[in-house]
Amino acid sequence: MSRRRALAAYILVALLGLIACTSPVDDPSDAVVATESGKVRGTGGDRVHQFRGIPYAAAPIGEKRWAAPQPATDWTGVRDATNSGPACMQPEAPDMPSGVPQSEDCLTLDVTVPAGPGKNRPVLVWLPGGGFITGAGSIYDPTRLAQSGDVVVVTVNYRLGVYGFFSHPALGDSNFGLQDQVAALRWVRANIAHFGGDPNLVTLAGASAGAMSACTLMTAPEARNLSTARSFRAVHAEPTIRPGLSGKVSAQSRPGSRSPPSRAPARLWPSSCPAPTSRACVRYPPRRCFPTPPCFRLSRTERRSSQ
């Protein structure tokens, strides 16, 4: 009898060890995961484990303001990841919950993982909407989606308004909010396996401006190979995009405001395309007219990544 008990105990220990090896988060009361930058401690539960406020890039302040996102600084010890980071700076809006803190130091993301053993789960990266002026990843609760779909959900903050899309020749760069999204995707590729996600099965989705961002990143050289499957879970909301028209956006812009359309930039195409505004241009190969579509380049310096 003692041998049977010993054998049963051995099998039980082996099974518990197997479960621990296949689950990225072992103990719901002590949800700790080691990322490439350091360890993070999240919150555990019967349904999901959540890790909030994880920096995917350095704080865009000082000399890093109006510049491409830089890698996050590594940390020692275990970083508290039980609370979401602040929303990026933005004006008041009716669709934003009251009391959400704001800061320029906002390049963080939240990771929601289904409870229970599992690895190589599909990953959904969610980009919040808000007209590129308002929004935050923390206002979404992905618990039900993660649990019912058995997917790892990542919600992302990115710079908004004048902080994310201000363009001036003196800066030498632009589209910082979109570049933030690319940096978040790079973080996902490098770290999501630690949370039980499959870095080779990433779906990019979003609402409103988030859906428009996902569409833009499909054509951006900087985002190449960072998302293997892109889908759009929400229809494109206002403003309506029409060829040849672009709305004016200023630091005083507010959600829901309307500005008269301005003339499109005088030139968004190379001289190799002889008639870019006429149907004659379609006779030429796309690579001749648009070797890299200028309107979809995120950075003027053409930083590209094959990672």
N, C-alpha and C positions, 0 to 999 in steps of 0.2 A: 504493500500500500504506500509506504514511504517513497518508493521509487516512482510510482505513478504520480504522486503529488509533486515530487521533484521535477519529473518530466513535464507535467502540466504547468508548473511555475516557469520552467525554462521556455516553453512554447509561448506563454503569455508575455514574458519579457521580450522575446524575439519579435512578436507581433507588435508590441508597443514601440520597439525600436524601428520597425519597418514603417509604422505610421509616422513616427517622428522624422524619418528620412524623407518621406514623400510630401510632408507638409511644410511650407516655408514658415508658418507661424505655429509653434508647438503648443504653447500654453496661453489661453485667452487672457489670463490675468497678467501675463508677462510677455506681451507681443513685441519681440525685439527682432529686427532684421538688420543685417549688415549690408549697407550699400557701398558703392565705390568710394564715397566721400566719408563714410563713417557709419556707426550704428544708430538706428532710430528705434524709439519705443513708442508704439501706438496703443490703441485700445482694442481689447478683444471682446467677443460676444458669441452668442449661440448662432447668429446668422452670418455676420461678417467681422473681419478685422479691418480697422481703419488706421491709416498713417497720414497725418495731416501736417501741412506747413513744411514740407520737405523742400529745401532750396534746390532748384535745378540750374541756377545761374547766380552770379554774384550780384549784390545790390547795385542797381543802376543809378548811383548817386555820385556827386562830385564829377570827376573826370569821366566817369562811366555813364553819365547822363547823356542822352542823345548819341549813343554809341552802340555798336553791336554787343549783345550779351557776352559776358565772359564766364568761364567756368566757376562754379561755386567753390568756396574755400573748404578744404577738408577740416574735420573736427575730430577731437579725441573724446573718449568716453562715449556715453550713450545720449543722444540728442532727444529731447522731449518732442514727440510728434503726436500729441493728443489734441492739439487745437490747430485749426486752419490758420494760415497766415493772413495778414491784412489784404484787403482789396487794393488794387492799383488806384492811384489818384483819379478822381472823376467827380463830375457835378452831381447834385441830387437828381434822382429820377424816380418816378412812381413805381417802376418795376424792380427797384432795388430795396431789399428789406432795410428798415431803419436800424441804426446802431451798428452797422458793419464797419469796423475800423478801416482806415485807409492809410497808406504809406507809399512812398516811392520804393521802399525796400519790400517789393511785393512779388518777386519772381519765384513763386513757390507752387507746389502742386500737392494734391491729395490722392492717395492710393487706397482703394477699397477692394479687399480680397475676400472671396467667399470663405466661410469657416469650414473646417474639415480638411482632410487630406486631399492633395491634388497638386499637380504640377503641369507645366506647359499649357496652361489655360489660355484661351483667346484673350486679347487685350483690346479694350475700347478706350481711346483717348478722346475726351470730350472738351471742345472749345466753346466757352460761353459766348452768348450773343450780347447785344446792346449797342449796335450801330458803331462799333469801334470807339465808343465814348464812355459807355458804362458797362458794368458786368463784373462777375467774379466766379471762379470755379466753386467757391465754398457755398454758394446759395443753392446748389443742386445736391440732392440726397440720392446717391446711386445705390443705396442699400438693396432695394428690391431688384434693380437691374442686375447687380452683381450676383445676388442669391439665385434668382430665378433663371438667369442665363448662364450661370456658372462661368462668369467672365471676370477678369480683373479690370476695374474701371479707374481711369486716371483723369481727374479734372484739373484744369490748368488756369493759372492767372497769366495774363500778358499785359504789357503796357498799353494804355489807352489814350485817346485824345491827343493833346499836344505833346504828351510824353512819349507816345508810341508812334506817331505818324507826322510829326513836325518835319518839314523838309526845307533845307536852306543850303545854298551852294557852299557856305562856309563850313558846314558840318561834314561834307564829303560823303555822306551816307544818309539813308532814310529807311522807312518801313521797319522801324525797330520792333513794333508789336509783332509783326509777322516773323521777324528774326527770332524773337522770343519763343514763338511757337516751334520753330525749327530746333532751337536749343532744348526745348522740352521733349521733343521727339528723340533727340540724341540721348537725353537722359534715360528715356524709356528703353531705348535699344541697349544701353549699357547696364541698366539696373533692374529691369522688370523681372528678369529670371529669378532674382533674389526673393521676389514676392510670389513666385509660382506662376508667373506669366510667360508666355512664349514670345520672345522678341522678334520672331519671324512670322507672327500672326497678329499684326497690329492693324486695327481699324480706326480711322480718323473720322470723327463726326462732330457736329455742332449745330447750334441753333442760330438762325439769323446771321449776324456777322461771323459767328463761328462756322456756319455752313459755308459762307462765302470764303472764309479763310481756308477751309478744307479744300474747296475748289481751286483756290489760288495755289495752294501747296502742291496740288497734283501736277502743276506745270513748272514749279520752281526748281531749278537745278540744285539749289541748296538742300532741298528736301528729298532728293532722289535716294531711293533705297531705304528710307527711314520708316516708311509705312508700306506694307506689302498688300494691304487690301483697304481701299478707302470707300466709305459709304457716307451718305448724307441723310441724317435722321430727321431733318427739319427742312421745310421749304424756305427759300430765300425771302427774307422780309425786306422792308423798305431800307434804303432808298432803291427805287427801280433803276436798273442799269440799262442804259440805251447807248448804242454806238454813237460816238461823236459828242457825247455830252458828259460832263462831270460836274458834280455839285461842289460848291465852294465850302471848305471846312476851315474854320478859324478857331482860335483859342476861346472865343466867345460862343461857339456853337453849343446848342443844347439838344438833347434828345427830342425828336419830334419836330424840330424847327425845319423850315424850308428856305432854301436860298435859290435864287435864279441860277440856272445852269450857266456855266462859263464855257468859253470856247475850249475845245480840246487842245492839248499841247500842239505846237506847230509841227513837231516831228517826233514820231514814235517808231520810225522805221529806218533802216539803212538805205543808202542811195542805190543799192543793188536792186531794189524793187522799184521799177520805173513808174508805176501808177498805183500807189498804195491805197488811194481813195476810190479807185474805180474797179470794175469787174475784171479789167485786164490783168490785174495783179494775180488773180487766181490761176492764171496760166503758168505762172512760175512756181517752181518747187518751193514748199514752205521754208525749207532750210536756206534758200537763197534770199527770200524776203525777210525771214525772221530766224537767223541762225540760232539765236537764243531770244525768245520773245521779250523785247525790252519792257513791255508793260507788266511782265510777270517776274522780272528780276527782283529779288528782295534786297539785294545789296549792290551798290554801284561798284564795289571792289570785286564783285563776282567770286566771293568765297564759295568754294564747292566742296562737297564731302561725299565720299563714296562709302563712308562707314555705315 
